[in-house]
């Protein structure tokens, strides 16, 4: 039989089913592949002694097709249930096979990709494989048997952790938890190991199946304890704005004494309920928004020449993080320059320590650590850094004269084709292109900390060529970032929207409003932290300089007359870096109020309105000025650059 | 059947685990010290008379590894022929050590034992090197491994208020600070806060000056909406305790007066669901009393007959839930932990069983009560109890 999405082969009487969706880089389950899988299972006969599910791609299966998911979620409840149910039934068929079934997990197995593996008798992973049930991150829950099978397989507490957080597990942790049964050795022969494992599972088919379809084993008291504490932990983490994790927990608890088939019906109804929530719709929009941004960047990157060496100027926190990302993720040689030897040493050491920590935990090998460190070369000689570099990223302190001088000097060691990118957060790209080939100058603005923040703003100056944008996009994508291409202005997108918010905050506290109250309101709104805490973290000096630049550049932004922030700045109360700002800080731990801005406490609605409307207004201005083309781009920037609450509809 | 009797019991003052008086004293030293103290106080017997040293200790690693009872025994210069073993029954370790000696005496395996308990929580914290079993949650709640969560669970079950818990905690501190411990505490080598070498005589963790408001201001530790705080949980402390347990006839032969001796009449262990480990003393005490007590007249005892009870205070809520379950709430002031308990003194895991039995032994003499029970809950869902009776 010829299938579009699958290839089958028989070896040693074992049927190998290879998933290989045409025209896609990852396998996903859509109606067509699910139907084909059903057909394959229908043709299993006495000649087959076992089934191995594997993938011909670099990863196993990424889950259900999200586009189809969205389309389905707009249909009637019954129609949604039908789709969910048919997937459940196909996987049940696998679970009910009288012969052993094995999932061979390479790369990643996510969502439905892990659910098919859970239906199998056993699971084996490759050493670098990763698994997850990330459905709650899209506002739904695993509804192809994952919510039912996982607690029965590895215990309620472990399953609640994995399902309600949606987090990714590496192979080793999956093995420890009993989620996979084995990890194939690095150079093992795939087919031999698969057949051997199938044979190893042969006597356990019924025992394993029974475990997954029977009620959860906890007695009444242990069960009450488990769910009591799970409720506390899950609602604390999820907060009141995200219903999916709590609903998933509820389903696990409700179904704990049920057999598989009854429990599956609860997965169906929970799925229907969640897929219709605004939260889910918004989260899924973000999923698509991210993909759209990446594909836009990829089309810019198109056929730009490969990048062989990058120079990073400035070995501070940003420079170090950027250099590390280039070596680690993009696997490109990078020279990091700083005038101070000890700064270079500090930078190299912190990167090495980070990697060695991962080695000690067994996440990466020592040779992997060496691969990265060998790509990074530190130097106090600017010429040495810049020569032969395809891209030069300027990440020196936020001082326009310093930036201009470093860029101009670098230009003398570069060619006319070398791409120059500035990591400035407040100056315009066009203000920094003096002495450089203007078509080869752009902005490449990373966020702090570089390793954790997915967004990079790729900024087009007046004369920046598409090829330059393409090269920077290509580098950003290779670093695993989500690039946002935008036009030039002070603050670009994120800081341009964020600064008026912080200036408005300054107006509010300068008029006697309690900053702690404002922080609380903004946290309840869904921000990871309020403006006072953010200012303390970023540094009140940085914030004051940035707001001065914005005020200078945009005449509609005005600083308050008796600026509270400026007072803090003048008293050298700069936030976390000085141990005191708005709050007291013991290293990275917030210790309580330090400053006092007054005790006025306007209603949360008023606080929200004042702060958020300023942001929305600025976002609209950005659109009008065509800094970006479409509203979704600003929304993505805010989510990935500042932690704007994903559960809400976007800013614009 | 032979009759096991407690002849004497001693303990070190308790030290705070965090930067406390025993920060530079090792567990073996504390153990050796309490063993030596027994012999210094009792000239009627010699170290050569001892058949075995049995100590309770939970975290048997580092300085508590490799059978600390043996190191303590050799360190105290007991003969090499005297054997030694260390028991891990979690919180109930040294009470079970006492029970083990009693058992051996009853069947004639030996006639003279030094039992005790040690735990240096400062040097070896409770969760030191603990590698959680990922498959545990298949049959029990993961949370049952955290004693504080089991305490919060008892609050959910019983509703015993925060205020009541704090009041019980305050009682523990008040009674412990007012009690006369001179019968049982032996001055013990230690270091004062300034670093001076000293012989400690007072229990360091006891907060003489705490009050209900201070306790009320503490935040719950395990569940933000809960009631269990650092103040109404047992303190974290280091300490050692030892008891001389002999066969009755031998004790009399050696010249100990009968009025001194306290018989071990019975003991038992019970199991409960790990998540409700705190309630185990209820079943342990109930079963202890309902089992036939090895007595010539075959008499069974009722809870009303028991004059004194030492119930280890792992948490206020846990102690109160047990007292409620045993219908002893009204007898708290007359029978229960009359010199306070673990909330004030701390609960050095391996030491507590021996410590509360030491306190009970002396209290039975001081208060002239005939019958006493020492009992404790044991992590992961077990309980243990021992019945003591004054020699007639």
Interface residues (C-beta under 8 A of the other chain):
Chain A: X154 X155 X156 X157 X158 X176 X177 X178 X217 X218 X219 X221 X222 X223 X224 X225 X226 X228 X229 X232 X236
Chain B: X134 X135 X136 X137 X138 X139 X140 X141 X142 X143 X144 X149 X150 X153 X156 X223 X224 X225 X273 X274 X275 X276
